[in-house]
Amino acid sequence: MKHNMELIDYLRGLSILAITIIHVIAWKNPTISSEYAQWSILFELRDVLQLFVVTIVISSGFSLYLAHKELSLSPKDLLYFYKKRFRRLLVPWWTFLTIFFSIHYIIKLIFGLELIELSRDYMWFSFLMVGGIGFGWLVLLMLTLALLFPFLHYLYTHFDKKTVFGGLIIAYGLALALFEFEHIHFFELNLATVSLETAIVIAIPFILGWSIIYLVGFWLGEIYTSSEFMKKGLWMTVGFSGVFVFINAIYTILGFDKHLYLNKYPPAPEYLSFGLMVSFLLIMLFLSYKHFMHVYFRKFLHFFSSNSYWLFMWCALTLSLFDPWLSLFEFKHLTLKLIIAIVLNTLGISLLVLAQNKLIKIVHFNLKKERR
């Protein structure tokens, strides 16, 4: 059981590290024309690492399912759950944004440098998680899943699981067909003027697709103590691998774009199946070779897992400060610049979290001292 719990811990840590690398490569310019995308292998790396958003959602579903096994739909339980989740997701995000924009506003006042956009709309959309800083979409996703959790939990625990999964998959397929039929291009939308109908057409497959992945996390949470965890996990790995190969073949035959980044808004079957396949391959790899993982790497992943949310957010600050500084230097090899950027940002967010944790401990200690 201990190793199965560590498994999710390490998957979350690895996912946050991967998302940090994605943001380093795609900072400010996520399109194929970005600087790092000039070398195709870096663009492909950024594209493949998108799968770790699937891993993050699986890990979240796993953790919440175990933490709230007895959750009911009573007003008292719902109020307690939502209050706890909103405090965990929204308060840190809004706190971070306040610090983030304040630092950049001070830099602009003192040095005359506007390292990021400081318009009212940009900041407003960032707080609402519908634009501005690109990081906000993942916060919105986790908030949406938190809102749905009690109802998904009820469906999962009170109805036949195959029926629940099957119903969601069918509804997701129909919603995705409507999205494709409407010929909506997510990256061409103007969030300030998007119509309600268009927002709904995008939101439904977005919610249904990620809900399916969330339920996979529930399933892992349900069987993690089982003696057949390894066996069932292996069968799921084979199954998801087959699904991905099949869907990928259809995409190839029909000539659909297979870039994972472009298939993430809303999540397309090719993207989700690839994420599920690799996530379960990682699960099997960890369970098979857990004794060979170096102790320092375990500690590193545990640190990234236990501080995942703040590491994710602080990355926006370190990127906004380090990227302009790195641009002052000429690099003969773009790979060297990328490695330096990754190291600087990983070190930067780690130091910020360590300092933050230390400050919180000092504040708590002083508060306890005053109460005495």
VOPAGU-2260 file (C-alpha; in pm, 1 decimal, decimal comma):
REM VOPAGU-2260
SITE   aa  ch    i         X         Y         Z
SITE  MET   A    0       0,0       0,0       0,0
SITE  LYS   A    1     281,9     238,1      86,5
SITE  HIS   A    2     439,1     200,0    -256,1
SITE  ASN   A    3     104,7     254,6    -428,4
SITE  MET   A    4      60,7     582,2    -238,8
SITE  GLU   A    5     417,4     684,0    -323,7
SITE  LEU   A    6     336,5     604,3    -684,6
SITE  ILE   A    7      80,6     886,4    -710,4
SITE  ASP   A    8     312,8    1114,7    -516,6
SITE  TYR   A    9     590,5    1061,1    -768,5
SITE  LEU   A   10     359,7    1087,0   -1069,2
SITE  ARG   A   11     238,8    1426,3    -948,3
SITE  GLY   A   12     596,2    1542,8    -886,1
SITE  LEU   A   13     709,8    1427,1   -1229,4
SITE  SER   A   14     407,2    1596,0   -1387,5
SITE  ILE   A   15     481,7    1934,8   -1230,2
SITE  LEU   A   16     842,8    1910,4   -1345,9
SITE  ALA   A   17     723,7    1831,0   -1699,6
SITE  ILE   A   18     474,8    2119,8   -1696,8
SITE  THR   A   19     755,5    2351,9   -1584,4
SITE  ILE   A   20     959,4    2243,8   -1888,3
SITE  ILE   A   21     656,8    2298,1   -2115,7
SITE  HIS   A   22     619,1    2653,5   -1990,8
SITE  VAL   A   23     990,3    2724,4   -2033,3
SITE  ILE   A   24     970,8    2617,6   -2397,4
SITE  ALA   A   25     640,7    2790,1   -2469,8
SITE  TRP   A   26     664,8    3100,7   -2248,3
SITE  LYS   A   27     480,6    3397,2   -2407,8
SITE  ASN   A   28     462,8    3223,2   -2745,7
SITE  PRO   A   29     303,4    2875,7   -2738,3
SITE  THR   A   30     268,0    2850,4   -3115,9
SITE  ILE   A   31     483,1    2656,3   -3356,5
SITE  SER   A   32     670,4    2978,0   -3438,1
SITE  SER   A   33     823,3    3009,8   -3089,0
SITE  GLU   A   34    1200,2    3041,8   -3057,9
SITE  TYR   A   35    1257,7    2691,5   -2924,2
SITE  ALA   A   36    1026,9    2543,1   -3189,3
SITE  GLN   A   37    1286,5    2643,2   -3451,1
SITE  TRP   A   38    1452,9    2316,7   -3356,0
SITE  SER   A   39    1185,2    2055,8   -3427,8
SITE  ILE   A   40    1291,3    1814,8   -3154,2
SITE  LEU   A   41    1224,7    2080,4   -2886,8
SITE  PHE   A   42     880,0    2146,9   -3028,0
SITE  GLU   A   43     811,6    1772,5   -3027,9
SITE  LEU   A   44     935,0    1751,4   -2667,2
SITE  ARG   A   45     699,1    2032,3   -2564,5
SITE  ASP   A   46     418,6    1857,7   -2751,9
SITE  VAL   A   47     473,7    1513,5   -2593,8
SITE  LEU   A   48     504,2    1654,2   -2240,9
SITE  GLN   A   49     143,6    1777,2   -2270,2
SITE  LEU   A   50      40,9    1425,7   -2164,5
SITE  PHE   A   51     134,2    1508,1   -1805,3
SITE  VAL   A   52    -179,2    1718,9   -1767,1
SITE  VAL   A   53    -364,9    1386,3   -1795,8
SITE  THR   A   54    -139,5    1246,1   -1522,3
SITE  ILE   A   55    -211,3    1547,5   -1300,9
SITE  VAL   A   56    -588,3    1495,3   -1335,8
SITE  ILE   A   57    -554,9    1120,8   -1263,3
SITE  SER   A   58    -349,6    1200,8    -952,0
SITE  SER   A   59    -605,8    1457,7    -837,8
SITE  GLY   A   60    -893,6    1214,0    -884,4
SITE  PHE   A   61    -699,8     946,0    -693,5
SITE  SER   A   62    -620,7    1176,1    -399,3
SITE  LEU   A   63    -967,4    1330,1    -366,9
SITE  TYR   A   64   -1140,3     992,2    -395,2
SITE  LEU   A   65    -936,9     856,2    -103,6
SITE  ALA   A   66    -974,8    1173,4     102,8
SITE  HIS   A   67   -1354,6    1195,0      58,4
SITE  LYS   A   68   -1474,6     835,3      36,1
SITE  GLU   A   69   -1777,5     903,1     255,7
SITE  LEU   A   70   -1879,0    1230,8      89,8
SITE  SER   A   71   -2254,8    1267,1      40,4
SITE  LEU   A   72   -2465,8    1519,1    -147,3
SITE  SER   A   73   -2606,2    1666,7     172,9
SITE  PRO   A   74   -2586,4    2048,9     195,2
SITE  LYS   A   75   -2356,3    2020,8     498,0
SITE  ASP   A   76   -2106,8    1791,2     321,1
SITE  LEU   A   77   -2116,1    1994,8       0,3
SITE  LEU   A   78   -2059,5    2322,3     184,2
SITE  TYR   A   79   -1764,6    2177,4     375,8
SITE  PHE   A   80   -1610,6    2023,9      63,6
SITE  TYR   A   81   -1649,8    2332,8    -157,2
SITE  LYS   A   82   -1523,1    2566,5     112,9
SITE  LYS   A   83   -1213,0    2351,2     154,6
SITE  ARG   A   84   -1142,6    2312,4    -218,6
SITE  PHE   A   85   -1205,1    2677,5    -305,7
SITE  ARG   A   86    -973,3    2784,3     -25,7
SITE  ARG   A   87    -707,1    2548,5    -156,9
SITE  LEU   A   88    -739,8    2646,5    -523,9
SITE  LEU   A   89    -866,2    3003,5    -550,2
SITE  VAL   A   90    -702,8    3175,9    -252,1
SITE  PRO   A   91    -346,6    3072,8    -351,5
SITE  TRP   A   92    -410,1    3163,8    -716,9
SITE  TRP   A   93    -542,9    3510,0    -635,8
SITE  THR   A   94    -267,6    3561,7    -377,5
SITE  PHE   A   95      -3,9    3464,9    -631,2
SITE  LEU   A   96    -148,3    3694,0    -899,6
SITE  THR   A   97    -155,2    3987,1    -657,4
SITE  ILE   A   98     213,3    3932,8    -578,0
SITE  PHE   A   99     298,6    3864,3    -943,6
SITE  PHE   A  100     141,1    4178,5   -1085,7
SITE  SER   A  101     261,8    4392,3    -793,5
SITE  ILE   A  102     624,4    4290,0    -855,2
SITE  HIS   A  103     596,3    4367,1   -1225,6
SITE  TYR   A  104     422,8    4696,5   -1160,1
SITE  ILE   A  105     707,2    4798,2    -925,9
SITE  ILE   A  106     964,3    4695,2   -1189,9
SITE  LYS   A  107     781,9    4911,7   -1442,9
SITE  LEU   A  108     772,7    5210,8   -1207,2
SITE  ILE   A  109    1139,7    5188,1   -1103,1
SITE  PHE   A  110    1310,8    5064,6   -1420,2
SITE  GLY   A  111    1055,3    5150,0   -1689,4
SITE  LEU   A  112    1046,1    4785,7   -1801,0
SITE  GLU   A  113     716,6    4619,7   -1883,5
SITE  LEU   A  114     817,9    4252,5   -1881,9
SITE  ILE   A  115     457,9    4136,0   -1907,4
SITE  GLU   A  116     134,7    4299,4   -2016,1
SITE  LEU   A  117     -14,6    4506,2   -1735,5
SITE  SER   A  118    -340,7    4611,0   -1896,9
SITE  ARG   A  119    -661,3    4592,8   -1696,2
SITE  ASP   A  120    -812,4    4326,2   -1924,0
SITE  TYR   A  121    -500,4    4108,1   -1902,9
SITE  MET   A  122    -502,1    4115,1   -1523,4
SITE  TRP   A  123    -879,1    4075,4   -1501,9
SITE  PHE   A  124    -880,0    3771,0   -1733,7
SITE  SER   A  125    -591,2    3622,4   -1532,3
SITE  PHE   A  126    -790,3    3642,0   -1209,3
SITE  LEU   A  127   -1091,5    3487,6   -1383,5
SITE  MET   A  128    -871,0    3213,7   -1540,5
SITE  VAL   A  129   -1010,5    3274,3   -1890,9
SITE  GLY   A  130    -711,8    3448,1   -2045,8
SITE  GLY   A  131    -418,9    3661,6   -1940,1
SITE  ILE   A  132    -151,2    3432,9   -1796,8
SITE  GLY   A  133    -180,7    3105,0   -1984,4
SITE  PHE   A  134    -128,0    2908,4   -1662,4
SITE  GLY   A  135    -481,4    2995,6   -1550,6
SITE  TRP   A  136    -651,5    2735,9   -1769,1
SITE  LEU   A  137    -515,2    2452,0   -1554,1
SITE  VAL   A  138    -639,0    2624,8   -1238,4
SITE  LEU   A  139    -980,7    2659,7   -1402,8
SITE  LEU   A  140    -974,0    2290,8   -1496,5
SITE  MET   A  141    -898,4    2180,9   -1139,1
SITE  LEU   A  142   -1163,9    2418,2   -1004,3
SITE  THR   A  143   -1421,8    2279,8   -1250,1
SITE  LEU   A  144   -1339,0    1921,1   -1152,4
SITE  ALA   A  145   -1364,3    2017,7    -784,8
SITE  LEU   A  146   -1714,8    2153,7    -851,1
SITE  LEU   A  147   -1810,7    1827,5   -1023,0
SITE  PHE   A  148   -1638,5    1593,3    -777,9
SITE  PRO   A  149   -1932,1    1530,2    -538,5
SITE  PHE   A  150   -2164,6    1444,0    -827,9
SITE  LEU   A  151   -1908,7    1230,5   -1013,2
SITE  HIS   A  152   -1830,1    1058,0    -682,8
SITE  TYR   A  153   -2201,6     983,1    -632,7
SITE  LEU   A  154   -2236,1     839,1    -983,9
SITE  TYR   A  155   -1921,8     630,3    -942,4
SITE  THR   A  156   -2019,0     485,7    -604,4
SITE  HIS   A  157   -2394,3     434,8    -658,3
SITE  PHE   A  158   -2420,4     307,5   -1015,5
SITE  ASP   A  159   -2260,7      39,4   -1228,3
SITE  LYS   A  160   -1912,6     167,2   -1316,7
SITE  LYS   A  161   -1917,0      34,4   -1672,7
SITE  THR   A  162   -2247,0     214,7   -1731,9
SITE  VAL   A  163   -2109,1     539,5   -1589,2
SITE  PHE   A  164   -1791,8     523,9   -1800,1
SITE  GLY   A  165   -1986,3     417,7   -2108,7
SITE  GLY   A  166   -2243,0     696,4   -2068,6
SITE  LEU   A  167   -1974,7     961,6   -2024,6
SITE  ILE   A  168   -1776,9     834,2   -2324,4
SITE  ILE   A  169   -2085,9     840,7   -2549,2
SITE  ALA   A  170   -2182,6    1190,2   -2429,5
SITE  TYR   A  171   -1822,5    1306,0   -2480,3
SITE  GLY   A  172   -1817,1    1166,7   -2834,5
SITE  LEU   A  173   -2142,1    1342,9   -2926,8
SITE  ALA   A  174   -2025,5    1673,1   -2774,1
SITE  LEU   A  175   -1695,0    1648,2   -2956,9
SITE  ALA   A  176   -1875,5    1580,8   -3286,1
SITE  LEU   A  177   -2082,0    1897,9   -3233,4
SITE  PHE   A  178   -1763,5    2092,3   -3161,4
SITE  GLU   A  179   -1604,5    1969,3   -3485,3
SITE  PHE   A  180   -1925,7    2029,7   -3681,2
SITE  GLU   A  181   -1932,6    2393,4   -3569,5
SITE  HIS   A  182   -1576,1    2441,1   -3705,0
SITE  ILE   A  183   -1468,2    2629,8   -3393,4
SITE  HIS   A  184   -1096,0    2700,7   -3368,7
SITE  PHE   A  185   -1011,8    2754,5   -3002,6
SITE  PHE   A  186    -693,0    2951,7   -3068,8
SITE  GLU   A  187    -879,1    3198,4   -3290,8
SITE  LEU   A  188   -1139,7    3285,1   -3026,8
SITE  ASN   A  189   -1156,9    3627,9   -2870,1
SITE  LEU   A  190   -1241,6    3559,5   -2506,6
SITE  ALA   A  191   -1375,5    3911,5   -2462,5
SITE  THR   A  192   -1641,1    3868,5   -2732,3
SITE  VAL   A  193   -1708,2    3492,6   -2744,5
SITE  SER   A  194   -2080,1    3409,0   -2755,1
SITE  LEU   A  195   -2254,9    3198,3   -2491,7
SITE  GLU   A  196   -2341,3    2931,3   -2751,0
SITE  THR   A  197   -1977,7    2897,6   -2858,1
SITE  ALA   A  198   -1861,2    2881,8   -2496,1
SITE  ILE   A  199   -2107,8    2598,0   -2426,9
SITE  VAL   A  200   -2002,4    2403,8   -2738,5
SITE  ILE   A  201   -1640,8    2420,4   -2614,9
SITE  ALA   A  202   -1715,2    2367,3   -2245,0
SITE  ILE   A  203   -1920,6    2046,8   -2274,7
SITE  PRO   A  204   -1654,6    1823,8   -2442,1
SITE  PHE   A  205   -1392,3    1993,0   -2222,8
SITE  ILE   A  206   -1578,7    1896,8   -1904,0
SITE  LEU   A  207   -1682,9    1549,4   -2020,5
SITE  GLY   A  208   -1336,1    1456,7   -2150,1
SITE  TRP   A  209   -1158,6    1553,4   -1830,6
SITE  SER   A  210   -1433,4    1395,9   -1616,3
SITE  ILE   A  211   -1355,5    1059,1   -1775,9
SITE  ILE   A  212    -988,0    1099,1   -1683,7
SITE  TYR   A  213   -1090,5    1205,0   -1331,7
SITE  LEU   A  214   -1291,9     883,0   -1293,2
SITE  VAL   A  215    -986,1     680,4   -1393,7
SITE  GLY   A  216    -820,6     837,4   -1088,0
SITE  PHE   A  217   -1120,2     721,7    -878,5
SITE  TRP   A  218   -1069,9     369,0   -1010,8
SITE  LEU   A  219    -702,4     373,2    -912,7
SITE  GLY   A  220    -797,6     501,0    -568,3
SITE  GLU   A  221   -1045,0     217,4    -531,6
SITE  ILE   A  222    -804,0     -65,4    -619,6
SITE  TYR   A  223    -476,1      73,3    -478,7
SITE  THR   A  224    -494,5    -157,0    -172,2
SITE  SER   A  225    -586,0    -460,0    -382,1
SITE  SER   A  226    -339,4    -746,5    -414,1
SITE  GLU   A  227    -418,8    -743,2    -786,1
SITE  PHE   A  228    -325,9    -378,3    -831,0
SITE  MET   A  229     -27,7    -468,4   -1049,5
SITE  LYS   A  230    -225,8    -717,2   -1258,8
SITE  LYS   A  231    -519,9    -482,1   -1315,5
SITE  GLY   A  232    -285,6    -193,5   -1387,7
SITE  LEU   A  233    -104,4    -402,9   -1648,3
SITE  TRP   A  234    -429,7    -491,1   -1822,7
SITE  MET   A  235    -531,1    -125,2   -1826,6
SITE  THR   A  236    -191,5     -31,9   -1971,7
SITE  VAL   A  237    -237,0    -283,2   -2253,9
SITE  GLY   A  238    -594,6    -165,7   -2307,9
SITE  PHE   A  239    -509,9     204,8   -2323,1
SITE  SER   A  240    -214,8     129,3   -2552,9
SITE  GLY   A  241    -449,9     -50,2   -2791,3
SITE  VAL   A  242    -700,7     236,5   -2779,4
SITE  PHE   A  243    -427,2     489,6   -2857,4
SITE  VAL   A  244    -290,7     287,1   -3150,8
SITE  PHE   A  245    -643,3     251,1   -3290,9
SITE  ILE   A  246    -733,1     621,0   -3252,6
SITE  ASN   A  247    -394,3     730,5   -3384,9
SITE  ALA   A  248    -445,1     512,6   -3693,8
SITE  ILE   A  249    -786,3     672,8   -3756,1
SITE  TYR   A  250    -634,8    1020,4   -3720,4
SITE  THR   A  251    -367,4     923,9   -3973,5
SITE  ILE   A  252    -618,4     781,9   -4223,5
SITE  LEU   A  253    -847,9    1085,6   -4196,4
SITE  GLY   A  254    -557,5    1330,6   -4208,3
SITE  PHE   A  255    -634,8    1494,0   -3871,8
SITE  ASP   A  256    -372,3    1706,3   -3696,7
SITE  LYS   A  257    -202,5    1489,9   -3433,1
SITE  HIS   A  258     -17,4    1759,6   -3238,7
SITE  LEU   A  259    -110,7    1704,3   -2874,6
SITE  TYR   A  260    -104,3    2074,9   -2791,8
SITE  LEU   A  261    -358,3    2154,1   -3063,9
SITE  ASN   A  262    -579,4    1864,3   -2948,0
SITE  LYS   A  263    -594,0    1976,7   -2584,0
SITE  TYR   A  264    -866,7    2247,6   -2608,3
SITE  PRO   A  265   -1102,7    2067,5   -2568,7
SITE  PRO   A  266    -919,2    1736,8   -2509,5
SITE  ALA   A  267    -946,0    1514,7   -2816,0
SITE  PRO   A  268    -949,8    1130,3   -2805,1
SITE  GLU   A  269    -596,8    1111,4   -2950,4
SITE  TYR   A  270    -463,3    1336,8   -2674,5
SITE  LEU   A  271    -648,5    1166,0   -2389,2
SITE  SER   A  272    -566,3     812,5   -2503,0
SITE  PHE   A  273    -196,6     899,9   -2536,5
SITE  GLY   A  274    -197,4    1054,6   -2188,5
SITE  LEU   A  275    -367,2     748,6   -2038,3
SITE  MET   A  276    -130,0     507,9   -2213,7
SITE  VAL   A  277     188,4     683,2   -2097,5
SITE  SER   A  278      51,1     749,5   -1746,8
SITE  PHE   A  279     -16,9     379,3   -1695,7
SITE  LEU   A  280     317,3     285,8   -1850,3
SITE  LEU   A  281     479,6     509,6   -1586,1
SITE  ILE   A  282     271,1     345,1   -1314,5
SITE  MET   A  283     385,6      -0,3   -1423,6
SITE  LEU   A  284     744,8     117,4   -1457,2
SITE  PHE   A  285     747,6     258,3   -1107,3
SITE  LEU   A  286     587,9     -51,8    -953,6
SITE  SER   A  287     835,2    -277,2   -1134,7
SITE  TYR   A  288    1152,3     -79,9   -1054,8
SITE  LYS   A  289    1064,9     113,1    -739,3
SITE  HIS   A  290    1362,5     -31,1    -551,9
SITE  PHE   A  291    1604,6     104,0    -813,2
SITE  MET   A  292    1492,2     465,7    -791,4
SITE  HIS   A  293    1767,2     670,3    -630,8
SITE  VAL   A  294    1676,0     809,6    -290,3
SITE  TYR   A  295    1760,8    1168,5    -390,7
SITE  PHE   A  296    1537,3    1148,1    -695,8
SITE  ARG   A  297    1255,2    1020,1    -472,2
SITE  LYS   A  298    1306,3    1314,4    -237,7
SITE  PHE   A  299    1309,2    1552,7    -533,1
SITE  LEU   A  300     980,5    1415,6    -670,7
SITE  HIS   A  301     825,7    1415,5    -323,5
SITE  PHE   A  302     918,7    1783,2    -281,3
SITE  PHE   A  303     766,5    1867,9    -619,6
SITE  SER   A  304     453,9    1667,8    -537,8
SITE  SER   A  305     391,9    1808,9    -190,5
SITE  ASN   A  306     445,8    2166,7    -315,7
SITE  SER   A  307     304,2    2114,8    -665,3
SITE  TYR   A  308      51,1    2397,6    -674,0
SITE  TRP   A  309     285,0    2673,9    -558,9
SITE  LEU   A  310     572,0    2544,1    -775,4
SITE  PHE   A  311     335,2    2556,7   -1072,1
SITE  MET   A  312     234,6    2916,0    -996,8
SITE  TRP   A  313     578,4    3055,6    -907,3
SITE  CYS   A  314     702,5    2931,4   -1245,0
SITE  ALA   A  315     519,4    3223,6   -1409,5
SITE  LEU   A  316     718,7    3469,5   -1197,7
SITE  THR   A  317    1058,7    3309,0   -1257,6
SITE  LEU   A  318     994,2    3281,9   -1631,3
SITE  SER   A  319     887,1    3643,7   -1657,1
SITE  LEU   A  320    1209,2    3752,7   -1483,1
SITE  PHE   A  321    1464,9    3506,4   -1621,6
SITE  ASP   A  322    1351,2    3490,8   -1983,9
SITE  PRO   A  323    1423,4    3861,6   -2062,6
SITE  TRP   A  324    1758,3    3829,8   -1883,5
SITE  LEU   A  325    1856,7    3524,0   -2088,5
SITE  SER   A  326    1757,0    3707,9   -2406,0
SITE  LEU   A  327    2044,8    3950,9   -2344,2
SITE  PHE   A  328    2292,6    3672,6   -2422,1
SITE  GLU   A  329    2365,7    3509,3   -2754,6
SITE  PHE   A  330    2366,1    3129,6   -2758,6
SITE  LYS   A  331    2524,4    2935,6   -3042,7
SITE  HIS   A  332    2328,3    2629,8   -2938,4
SITE  LEU   A  333    1961,4    2677,3   -2856,0
SITE  THR   A  334    1972,3    2360,2   -2646,1
SITE  LEU   A  335    2217,4    2525,4   -2406,9
SITE  LYS   A  336    1981,2    2818,3   -2357,1
SITE  LEU   A  337    1692,5    2580,4   -2291,4
SITE  ILE   A  338    1892,3    2379,2   -2036,6
SITE  ILE   A  339    1998,3    2698,0   -1855,3
SITE  ALA   A  340    1639,1    2824,3   -1859,8
SITE  ILE   A  341    1507,6    2494,7   -1717,8
SITE  VAL   A  342    1775,1    2484,7   -1445,3
SITE  LEU   A  343    1721,9    2850,4   -1350,8
SITE  ASN   A  344    1344,9    2813,5   -1331,4
SITE  THR   A  345    1354,9    2483,7   -1142,7
SITE  LEU   A  346    1601,8    2631,3    -894,9
SITE  GLY   A  347    1407,3    2957,6    -875,8
SITE  ILE   A  348    1067,2    2802,9    -800,0
SITE  SER   A  349    1225,5    2560,1    -551,8
SITE  LEU   A  350    1392,8    2841,9    -358,6
SITE  LEU   A  351    1071,2    3046,4    -359,9
SITE  VAL   A  352     874,0    2755,6    -216,0
SITE  LEU   A  353    1140,0    2682,9      46,9
SITE  ALA   A  354    1139,7    3048,9     150,3
SITE  GLN   A  355     759,9    3054,0     152,2
SITE  ASN   A  356     740,1    2740,2     368,8
SITE  LYS   A  357     998,6    2882,5     608,5
SITE  LEU   A  358     804,7    3209,1     636,4
SITE  ILE   A  359     480,4    3021,6     705,3
SITE  LYS   A  360     649,5    2821,0     982,4
SITE  ILE   A  361     783,1    3139,5    1142,4
SITE  VAL   A  362     438,9    3304,1    1128,7
SITE  HIS   A  363     270,1    2995,8    1278,5
SITE  PHE   A  364     533,5    2971,5    1550,2
SITE  ASN   A  365     488,6    3339,0    1645,4
SITE  LEU   A  366     110,5    3306,4    1648,5
SITE  LYS   A  367     131,0    3005,8    1882,4
SITE  LYS   A  368     374,5    3195,2    2101,2
SITE  GLU   A  369     135,8    3492,0    2127,7
SITE  ARG   A  370    -156,8    3266,8    2220,6
SITE  ARG   A  371      41,7    3122,3    2508,8
